[in-house]
């Protein structure tokens, strides 16, 4: 396998796993939006995660790195939904 083929295959794998990994946020989003439970979640921590995912999305777009902007764009949406829920349902 040549280096270019290996690089292309690795990029595909990173993109695939990067798009699948946000599913790990599903239980937390369910807990927030269906059960209105936000105990233990910090708006500062979630807001920081949102900020970082937006920075990485911008970096990926500017550098034309599809795996970076796609994965972090998905995370930005999930982090945004988490932050809105934390702010809305905090006691």
N, C-alpha and C positions, 0 to 999 in steps of 0.2 A: 504494500500500500504506500503510495507516495505521500509526501508531507502535505500537499494540497488537498488530497482526498481525505486524509486523516483530519485536517483542520476543518474541512467542510462537514464531515460527519460529527465532529465534536461540537461545532456550532449548532447543528440540528438538534443534537442531544441536549445541549444546554438550553436551547429555546424550548424544547418540549418539556423538560423537567422544570424549567422556570415558569412555564405556563400552568403546569400541573401543581406545583408547590403552593400556590395561593389557596388551593382547596383546604389547606391546613387551617385557614382562618374561618372556615365555614362553621365549626362548632361555636366559636366565640361570637360570630355574628348572629347565629341563631340565639345564643344566650342573651345577647344584647337586645335584638329586635323582636324576638318572639316572647321572651320571658322577662324582658326589661330588667335584667340583672347586670349591673356594671360594677359590682363590688370588686375592689382590688385593681381596677384599671385606672391609670393616671392619665388625665388629659394632656399633661406635659409630655409623658412618654409617647403616647399615641400621636400627639401633634408633632413631636420630633421625628417619629417614624414616617409620618406623612411628608414632612419637609424633606427628609433625606430621599424618599422615593421620588419626589418631584425633581430634586436635583439630579438624581441618576437618570431619570427619564429625559430631562433636558440635555444632559451630557450625551446620552445615547443618540438622541435626535441630531444634535449638532455634529457628532462624529460618525453619523450614519451606521450605528451599531444596532441593528434590529433586535438582537437578543436582549440587549441592555434596555432599550426604550420600551419594548413590548412587555417584558417581565415587570419592570418597575412601574410602568403605566398601570398594569393590573393591580400591583400592590398599592399604588397611589389611590386608586378607587376604593380598595378594601380598607385602607387606613383612613380614608376620608369618611367612609360609612361608619367605621368604628368610632372615630372622633365625634361625629354628629350624634351617634347613639349615646356615647359617654356623656356628652354635654346635655343631651335631652333628658336622660333618665337618671342623672346623678341626684342624689338626695339632698 
